[in-house]
Amino acid sequence: MNFPELKSFLDEKVELYNNPNFIQSDPVQIPHLFSQKEDIEIAGFLSATIAWGNRKIIIKNAHKMIDLMGNAPYDFVMTHTENDLERLGSFVHRTFNGQDFASFIKGLQHIYKNHNGLEAVFSKNQETNSMQKSISEFKKVFFEILHQNRTQKHISDPMNGSAAKRINMYLRWMCRQDNKGIDLGIWKSISPSLLSCPLDIHSGNVARKLGLLTRKQNDGKALLELDSKLREFDPNDPTKYDFALFGLGVFEGF
């Protein structure tokens, strides 16, 4: 396909999958449970953190995380006791366990008490056409608390060559302004034009088949290559094509 044909094809797939029916099969449903800004962004952050593996299990465990916080994420983060954190000990999603969960609660409290919240931290260090430095700096701030070294692996660092799929997906949820009702778009200080596609095995394989990506690994260099292509299609809203790539891979077996 030439450029106009490929853009038309992808735009059609965006229209097909970027609709409210997508929510019921995606972890984005978790932040949609809430109306308060802080609840939305905390629920989204924790859900995105465990978003790898089987999608049904991801969603089930994300709901469990919210239940363990009494269905009040922000209140739990800000007012939890040590006994409350002990209650998280039974949680496990793949390699993310109860100790990691407790550290994340402490990290989030640190962010809200000392750094004016998640949006304020992520909105710093923005670069032209990239949020990757912001993600890297966010990780440093998040882990200023006492924590086990093993817990750091659950937030990727783009400056170490990672595609940071889950954090980029989270930023799409929080920042992308969309009238279809999937991405929540509650953060106004970060332009959707800066966002990167959540690159995983599905979107990567589809992108390669469509000639959007030549690099074989799904790493930071591949993300940069894919981002540059998607910005040619829509420089103001490049991550809308995540719906097309993901939908083609997961729902159509493209």
Disulfide bonds with the S-S distance in Angstrom:
none
